Amino acid sequence: MKHALMGCILAASASMAQATEQLNIFTWDGYVTEAEITAVNALLKEQGYDVEVNLLETVAEGPQQMFDMLRSGDVDVSFLTLNYIHMEGSPSANMLQPINVTSPRLENYQHLSKALTDIPMGMKGDQHLYIPWGGGAYGIWANLDTVQDMPTSVNAMLEPEWKGRLSLTDGQVHPNVSLALLALGRSAFEVNDVSGDRAALGALAAPDSELQQTVNALYGQVGHFWSASPPFTGEYDLVASYGVGASAAIAAGGNWGLVPFEEGNTVWLDTINFAKHLEGDKLEAAEIFANYFIGKEVQTRVVESLGMVASSGLVDTNPLIEANPDFFEESMFWPPYTRAAGNAIELMSKRAMGMSATN
């Protein structure tokens, strides 16, 4: 009996030792396809790794939710937006490990845009906590079937002719305040820039400040605030979007174009990151996964299907970069907001929302 029991225990132990490990991927909706998972799993098997890619059902939503997922320990590879890494005291950065960008399993890294590989907000000293994947602009998209003359500046959107024709987001309101700052001819991220000075921040965000009045005016122009997805239905002529939603609308037959404001547009970059606990075969598998996702096939999908800017020079065309080589202007990159700045922005948005509701 003892021998039989011991045999069962040993067999179970052997089975557990040979069990295929899961490489859990946590990302934004649509960033990883089933076909790509199959392709990476084939590469892993071909190279002798007993590891399989597993796409988590939970999709990315924002900085706090992504940090909570990383903290759970269930995430092996994440797709953090660059400014999330060091946001509000760097909690997400503490969940990540430096990436060996010279690893032989990251051969496609050499083809990444040099403008994107050494951005300080994604670094820890001289160590990389990110691999550039794809980015875009937070901008205003115009319905080209109904808008004959686009507003040339953000400030022009405050003119009476645009009242009720604009849709902004109420989910992440930081871009809305950035638009108001641009309308004033100031840095899009001034709230964050002064957040270390309590008096300066208080003055900038005061109820009677020029910025608050401009946020009020901007919100007064809005016909609809969207939360989950921008309304590219034709009901609103100007729609705020991170670009992915606009691309989907265009692919579905819509006629939308990014408004080329003279002030420019704020930009963002989504990245690939490795959890701190990864090691051994799973870490190598993560490198193989990342290498595939910065390869030509996936990077081409980033451009053609997602309407984003590819991070790699391997793609045949990268329209937004070709139209504007300075698209990723350093001063327009969303920064890692401080908690004080975030609180001030939320407060200004709530005040403006209250004003727009009474108008």
C-alpha positions in Angstrom: 0.0 0.0 0.0 2.8 2.3 1.0 4.7 1.6 -2.3 1.5 2.2 -4.3 0.9 5.5 -2.5 4.5 6.5 -3.0 4.3 5.7 -6.7 1.2 7.9 -7.0 3.0 10.8 -5.3 6.1 10.5 -7.5 3.9 10.3 -10.6 2.0 13.4 -9.6 5.2 15.2 -8.8 6.6 14.3 -12.2 3.4 15.4 -13.9 3.5 18.8 -12.1 7.2 19.2 -13.0 6.4 18.7 -16.7 3.3 20.9 -16.7 3.5 23.6 -19.3 3.9 27.0 -17.7 1.7 29.9 -18.6 3.1 33.3 -19.7 0.2 35.6 -18.7 -0.2 38.7 -20.9 -2.1 41.8 -19.7 -3.0 44.3 -22.4 -5.4 46.7 -23.9 -8.3 45.4 -25.9 -7.3 44.4 -29.5 -3.5 44.6 -28.9 -2.9 40.9 -29.0 -4.8 38.6 -31.4 -5.4 34.8 -31.2 -3.4 34.3 -34.4 -0.4 36.1 -32.8 -0.7 34.0 -29.7 -0.6 30.9 -31.9 2.4 32.1 -33.8 4.4 32.9 -30.6 3.5 29.6 -29.0 4.7 27.8 -32.2 8.0 29.7 -31.8 8.3 28.7 -28.2 7.7 25.1 -28.9 10.1 25.1 -31.8 12.8 26.5 -29.6 12.2 23.9 -26.9 10.4 26.0 -24.3 7.6 24.4 -22.2 5.8 27.7 -21.9 2.6 28.9 -23.5 1.3 32.4 -24.0 -2.0 33.1 -22.1 -4.0 36.3 -22.8 -5.7 37.4 -19.6 -9.4 38.1 -20.0 -9.2 41.3 -18.0 -8.3 44.1 -20.3 -6.3 47.3 -19.4 -8.3 50.3 -18.4 -6.1 52.9 -16.7 -3.1 53.4 -14.4 -4.6 52.4 -11.1 -6.3 49.3 -12.5 -3.1 48.3 -14.3 -1.0 48.7 -11.1 -3.6 46.6 -9.2 -3.2 43.8 -11.8 0.6 43.9 -11.6 0.4 43.8 -7.8 -1.7 40.7 -7.9 1.2 38.7 -9.2 -0.9 37.2 -12.0 0.7 39.4 -14.8 3.9 38.3 -16.4 4.0 40.7 -19.4 2.1 44.0 -19.5 1.4 46.8 -22.0 1.7 49.9 -19.8 1.3 53.3 -21.3 4.7 54.9 -20.9 3.6 57.6 -18.4 2.0 55.1 -16.1 5.3 53.5 -15.2 6.4 56.2 -12.8 3.0 57.8 -12.1 2.3 58.9 -8.6 5.4 57.7 -6.8 6.3 54.9 -9.3 4.3 52.0 -7.8 4.1 50.3 -11.2 7.8 50.7 -11.8 8.4 48.8 -8.6 6.5 45.9 -10.1 8.7 45.7 -13.2 12.2 44.4 -13.9 14.9 46.0 -16.1 14.9 44.6 -19.7 18.1 43.3 -21.3 17.7 45.2 -24.5 20.8 43.5 -25.9 19.4 40.0 -25.4 19.9 37.7 -28.4 16.2 37.0 -28.2 15.4 40.7 -28.8 16.9 41.0 -32.2 14.1 43.3 -33.5 15.0 45.8 -30.8 17.7 47.3 -33.1 15.0 48.4 -35.6 13.0 50.5 -33.1 12.9 54.3 -33.5 15.8 55.9 -31.6 13.4 58.6 -30.5 11.5 56.1 -28.5 14.0 53.8 -26.9 15.6 56.0 -24.2 12.7 58.1 -22.8 13.5 59.0 -19.2 10.0 58.4 -17.9 10.4 54.7 -18.8 13.8 54.3 -17.3 15.2 53.5 -13.9 18.6 55.1 -14.1 20.2 53.7 -17.2 18.0 50.6 -17.2 15.0 50.2 -19.5 11.6 49.3 -17.9 9.9 49.3 -21.3 10.1 48.3 -24.9 8.3 50.7 -27.3 5.3 49.1 -29.0 3.0 51.6 -30.5 1.6 55.1 -29.9 -0.6 57.8 -31.1 -2.0 61.2 -30.4 -4.9 62.3 -28.1 -6.5 64.6 -30.6 -9.8 65.9 -32.0 -11.1 64.1 -35.1 -13.3 65.9 -37.6 -16.2 64.3 -39.6 -14.9 65.3 -43.1 -18.4 64.7 -44.5 -19.8 67.6 -42.4 -16.9 69.8 -41.5 -15.8 72.0 -44.4 -13.4 74.2 -42.5 -11.6 72.7 -39.6 -10.8 74.8 -36.6 -7.1 75.8 -37.0 -6.4 76.1 -33.3 -7.7 74.6 -30.0 -8.9 78.1 -29.1 -11.0 78.2 -32.2 -13.1 75.3 -30.9 -14.4 77.7 -28.3 -16.2 79.8 -30.9 -20.0 79.7 -30.9 -20.2 77.8 -34.2 -18.8 74.6 -32.5 -21.2 74.6 -29.5 -22.9 71.2 -29.2 -20.8 69.7 -32.0 -18.0 68.5 -29.9 -17.6 65.2 -27.9 -15.0 64.8 -25.2 -14.2 62.0 -22.7 -15.2 62.2 -19.1 -13.3 59.0 -18.3 -9.8 60.3 -18.3 -10.1 64.0 -18.0 -6.3 65.0 -18.0 -6.4 65.5 -21.9 -9.4 67.9 -21.5 -7.4 70.2 -19.2 -4.4 69.9 -21.5 -6.6 71.1 -24.4 -7.7 74.1 -22.3 -4.0 74.9 -21.6 -3.2 74.7 -25.3 -6.1 77.0 -26.0 -4.4 79.5 -23.7 -1.1 79.1 -25.5 0.6 77.4 -22.6 2.3 74.1 -22.0 -0.2 71.2 -22.2 1.1 69.8 -18.9 1.5 73.0 -16.9 -0.6 71.6 -14.0 1.9 68.8 -13.6 4.8 71.1 -14.1 3.9 73.3 -11.2 2.5 70.6 -8.9 5.6 70.6 -6.7 4.7 74.2 -5.7 1.5 74.2 -3.7 0.9 77.9 -4.0 1.4 77.9 -7.8 -0.8 74.9 -8.2 -3.5 76.4 -6.1 -3.4 79.6 -8.1 -3.5 77.8 -11.4 -6.5 75.6 -10.4 -8.4 78.2 -8.4 -12.2 78.5 -9.2 -11.7 82.0 -10.7 -8.4 81.2 -12.5 -8.0 81.8 -16.3 -7.5 78.0 -16.7 -10.6 77.1 -14.8 -12.6 79.6 -16.9 -11.2 78.1 -20.1 -12.0 74.5 -19.0 -15.6 75.8 -18.2 -15.8 77.3 -21.7 -14.5 74.1 -23.3 -16.9 71.9 -21.5 -19.7 74.3 -22.4 -19.0 73.4 -26.1 -19.5 69.7 -25.5 -22.7 68.0 -26.8 -21.7 64.6 -25.4 -19.2 63.2 -22.9 -18.1 59.7 -23.7 -16.8 57.1 -21.3 -16.2 53.7 -22.9 -15.8 54.6 -26.6 -15.9 57.8 -28.7 -19.1 58.3 -30.7 -18.0 58.1 -34.3 -21.6 57.9 -35.4 -21.9 61.2 -37.3 -24.0 62.8 -34.6 -21.0 65.0 -33.5 -18.7 66.8 -35.9 -15.6 66.9 -33.6 -14.8 63.8 -31.5 -11.9 63.4 -29.1 -10.0 60.1 -29.4 -6.7 58.4 -28.7 -6.7 57.4 -32.4 -7.7 53.8 -32.1 -11.4 54.4 -32.1 -11.1 56.8 -35.1 -9.2 54.2 -37.0 -11.9 51.6 -36.4 -14.5 54.1 -37.6 -12.5 54.8 -40.8 -12.1 51.1 -41.4 -15.9 50.8 -41.1 -16.4 53.4 -43.8 -16.4 56.6 -41.9 -14.7 59.7 -43.2 -12.7 61.1 -40.3 -9.4 63.1 -40.1 -7.2 64.3 -37.3 -7.5 68.1 -36.8 -4.0 69.6 -37.3 -4.1 72.2 -34.6 -1.4 74.8 -34.8 -0.6 74.0 -31.1 0.0 70.4 -32.0 -1.5 67.3 -30.2 -0.4 65.5 -27.0 1.1 62.1 -27.7 1.3 58.7 -25.9 3.2 55.5 -26.2 2.2 52.0 -25.2 5.0 49.7 -24.1 5.8 46.1 -23.3 7.0 45.4 -19.8 8.3 42.4 -17.8 7.1 41.6 -14.3 9.7 41.6 -11.5 9.1 37.9 -10.7 10.0 36.6 -14.2 13.1 34.5 -14.4 14.6 31.5 -16.3 12.6 30.0 -19.1 9.6 32.3 -18.6 11.7 35.4 -18.8 13.3 34.1 -22.0 9.8 33.3 -23.3 8.8 36.9 -22.5 11.7 38.2 -24.6 10.6 36.0 -27.5 7.0 37.2 -27.2 8.2 40.9 -27.1 10.5 40.3 -30.1 7.6 39.0 -32.1 5.5 42.0 -31.2 8.1 44.5 -32.3 8.6 42.5 -35.5 7.3 43.6 -38.9 4.1 41.6 -39.0 2.7 42.9 -35.7 4.0 46.4 -36.2 2.3 46.5 -39.6 -1.0 45.6 -37.8 -0.3 48.4 -35.3 -0.4 50.9 -38.3 -3.0 49.3 -40.6 -5.5 47.8 -38.2 -5.1 50.0 -35.0 -4.4 53.3 -36.7 -1.5 53.8 -34.4 2.1 54.8 -34.9 4.5 51.8 -35.2 7.6 51.9 -33.0 9.6 50.0 -35.5 11.3 51.0 -38.7 10.6 47.6 -40.2 7.1 48.7 -41.4 6.7 49.7 -45.0 4.7 52.8 -44.1 4.1 54.8 -40.9 1.7 57.6 -42.1 1.5 59.8 -39.0 5.3 59.9 -38.8 5.6 60.5 -42.5 3.1 63.4 -42.3 4.9 64.8 -39.2 8.4 63.6 -38.5 8.3 65.5 -35.1 5.1 63.6 -34.2 6.7 62.4 -30.9 7.8 65.8 -29.8 9.2 65.4 -26.3 7.3 68.4 -24.9 4.0 66.9 -26.0 4.5 63.5 -24.4 2.0 62.8 -21.6 4.1 62.9 -18.4 3.8 60.7 -15.3 1.3 62.9 -13.4 1.8 63.6 -9.7 -1.0 62.8 -7.3 -1.4 66.6 -6.6 -1.7 67.4 -10.3 -4.2 64.6 -10.8 -6.3 65.8 -7.9 -6.3 69.4 -9.2 -7.3 68.2 -12.7 -10.1 66.1 -11.4 -11.4 69.1 -9.3 -11.3 71.5 -12.3 -13.1 69.0 -14.4 -15.8 68.5 -11.8 -16.3 72.2 -11.5 -16.6 72.6 -15.3 -18.9 69.6 -15.6 -21.2 71.2 -13.0 -21.2 74.5 -15.0 -21.9 72.7 -18.3 -24.8 70.9 -16.7 -26.5 74.1 -15.7 -26.1 75.8 -19.1 
